[in-house]
C-alpha cells in the first residue's frame, strides 16, 4: 500500500506500508491491504505506520481526514505536533 501524510505546509511522509492506524472521530482504526474504500474524519492523535513487522513510525496529528481506496491512503492532517 502507498501512504501519504500531508499538512497545509508540507508532505510529512510518503512510502510503502503494510498497515496504518489512524485516530478516527469514533475511535482509532487500522487500514490493511485491500481495505474497503473509506473516507473518515480524524481527531488529534497518533498515526502509527508499519512498513514491516520490525519497522514502526509514529506521528501525532492535529485532526484532519483520511481516504483509502485501491491500496492508496492519503491522510490530510491539519498539523503535526
N, C-alpha and C positions, 0 to 999 in steps of 0.2 A: 504494500500500500504506500501511496505517496502522501505525506503530510506537509502542510504549510501553516505556519503560525504568523499572522500579520497584525501589526498595530498601525495606527494612522501615521506613525513616524518611520517604520522600517519593517523589513522581513526579519523575524526573530529566529525562525527555524524552517528548513526545507530539507526533506530527505525521505528515504525509505524506512518504514517502521513495520513492526508486527502487531502492535497494539497501542491504543491511545485511550487514556481515561481522562474524562473532562467533567468539570463541576456543573452539571445541568441545573436548571432552576428548580426542578423537583427532586434533585439528588444526583450524585455522581453516577456516570455510566461509562462503559467501556465499548470501544469500537474495534472490531476484529475484521480480518479479511472477509470479503463478500457480505458485509453487513447490509441490511436493507437500507435503502436511501432514507436519510433523515436530515431535518433541519431543526435546530434547537437553540433556545437562548441559554446563556451561561451566566452563572453567578461569579463573584470573586472566589478564587480558589486555585487549587493546583491542577495543572495539566501534567499527567505522567505519561512519558513516551518510552516505549520499549522497542529497541531496534533488533534485539535478540534476547535470549534468556539471561545473559550476563550484563547487558548494557541498558541502563535506565537513566533518563534525564527528566528533570522536573522544572517547570516554570510556574510562577504564581501570577495569574492573570487577574485583571480588574474588569470582570464582566465581558460580555460580547455574545457572539453567535458561533455555531459550528454547523457545517454542511458536510455530509458524507454521501458520495454517490460514485458507483463504479470504481471502488477502491482508491478514490481520491478524497482526502479530507482537508478542509480548509477551516481553520479557526481564525475568526476576525475578533481580536481582543481590543477592548478599549484602552488597555495599557498593560504594562508588565511591571510588577513590583520588584 
